[in-house]
Amino acid sequence: MDRMDLLAIGEVARRSGVSVPTVRFYEERGLITSVRTTGNQRRFERHVLRRIAVVRAGQRFGMGLAEIGDALATLPVDHPPTKRDWVRMSSHWHALLTARIEAMERVRDGLSSCIGCGCLSLRACPVYNHDDELAEEGPGPRRWPAAARDA
């Protein structure tokens, strides 16, 4: 099969392990692109399979579609990415994932005296917000680092 062969949506779904509606969804979100035939059918270049693999990996790592889309935006859409492209994209993910891991470790380590907020000990709770004093800092949970809050 030549690199420039175009794949039908069903073939992309089958080979990538996602459903046809998921392929359409990814396209609507700009994560992948297609071309249309004269009969208005979607056709995808083979390298779209790699992009879908990146989307699925990112989702497994807990990344949102917006973050995945930002990463994919650094890759070429008209040809397969090079090793340099992948390294650049993955270095950004490395930093995001490291920040999340560190935030999750802090949460995990702080839960040893807590049962996970049905809070039985408001005096010792690491996230208790006495008299709503943290409201001045803005909405949402304020005690966790931004990387953990925005995940």
N, C-alpha and C positions, 0 to 999 in steps of 0.2 A: 504494500500500500504506500503510495507516495505521500510525502508530508503535506502536500497541498490538497489532498483528498478532503472533502467535506463530509462530516458525519451528520446523520439525521438525529433529531432530538431523542428518539428512542434508543439509538445506539449509544449516544452520550450517556443517557441515564443508565443503561445496562452496564457499560464499561466503567462508569464512575461509582456505581453502587448507590445512586440516589434515584428518587422517583422523577418522572417526567415533570410533574408540577414543581418539584424542587429545582429542576434545571430552569424552568420558566421564571421561578421566583428569583434565582440568582441572576438571571439576565435582567429582570425588572429592576433589581437593586444595583445593576451596573458592575457586578462582580465578574461576569463573563459577557461575551458579545457573540452575535451570530450575524449571518448574512441571510438574505431572503432569495429564494429561487423565483423564477418567473411565475410559478404557481403559488407564490407567497408562503412557501414552507421554510421553516428555520433550518439552517445548516451551520454547523460549527466546525472550525478548524480543529485539528487533532490536539493542539496544545491546550485547548480549553480543558481537557481532562486533567492536566497538571494544575490549572487554576482551581478546579473543583477540589482536587486533592488538598490544596493549600487551605481552601475554605473549610473543608471538613476537619483538617488537622487543627486549625485555629479554633474552631468550635469545640473540639475535644479539650483544648487547653483552657477553655473558659473565656475565650475572647468573643466580643460582640461583633456583629456583622459590620458595624461602622469601622471598628479597628481593623478588621480583616480587609475591608474595602480600601482603607487608607494604605495598608501594606501593598495590596494588589495594584493600587494606583501607581506605585513606583516601578512596576513591571511593564514590559511592552505588551500591547494588546494585539499586535499584528504578527507576532512571531514568538516562538518559544523563548523563554527567558534563558539567559546565559548563567553560568556559575556565579559570575560577579553580581548579576541581578539578584540571585537567590541569597548570596551572602549579605548584600546590603539590606534586603528585606528582613532576613532572619536576625540580623544584629539588632534591629529595632524591636522585634518581638522578644529577643533575649532580654532586653532592658525592661520591657513591660512585664514579662513573666517573672523576672527576678524581683521586681518591686512587689508583685502580688504574692509571691512565695514568702518574702520577708514579712509582709503585712499579715499573711495568714499564720505564720509562725508566732508573731506577737499575739495574735488573737488566741491561738491554741495555747500558748504558754500562760496567758492571762486567765484562762478558763479553769485552772486547777482549783481555785477557790470558789467556783461558780458552777451552777448546773445549766447555764445557758439561757438565762433571763426568763424565768418565771419568778423572778428574783426573790430568793429567800433571805438575802443578807444585803440590804440596801447600804449598810454602813461600810461593808468591805467590797462592794461591787465596783469593778474598775470602769464601768461605763455609766453608772448612775449619775444623773444630771440634777444635783440638788437645786431646788428652787428654779429650775430651768435657766440656770446661769449661762449656759452655752448658746442660748437663743440669739444673743448679740452677735455671734460669729456667723450666723446664717442658718438656713434650713438643713434638715437631715442630720444624720449621726455625725458628731464632731470629734469624738474621741479616737476614731480609727483614722489611719492615714488616708489621704485622698485616693491613692491607688486602690485601696481596699473598698472605699466607699463607692467609687465610680465604676467598679468592675461589674 
